[in-house]
Amino acid sequence: MADQSGEHVHWADDGRGQREVFLDGERIDCVTYCDTKVGIAVVAEMPLRCTDGKHIDYRPVWGEINVVPLEGV
């Protein structure tokens, strides 16, 4: 996650609107960050968990990442 610029980097509040994220062809939810060039996404555990009592638990997943913008949203 060194190169944080470019069209291949997406995060929850980057101002580019809502998008669907696919990992190896399967849609994934609760993505907070992804890099399509590197092939990594950071997702919240479902159901949402908080092991330290303060922060939601996230985990990285790797594979072929595709991001599709949702039109009209």
Helices and strands as residue ranges (DSSP letters): E 9-11, E 19-23, E 26-28, E 31-35, E 40-44, E 58-62, E 65-69
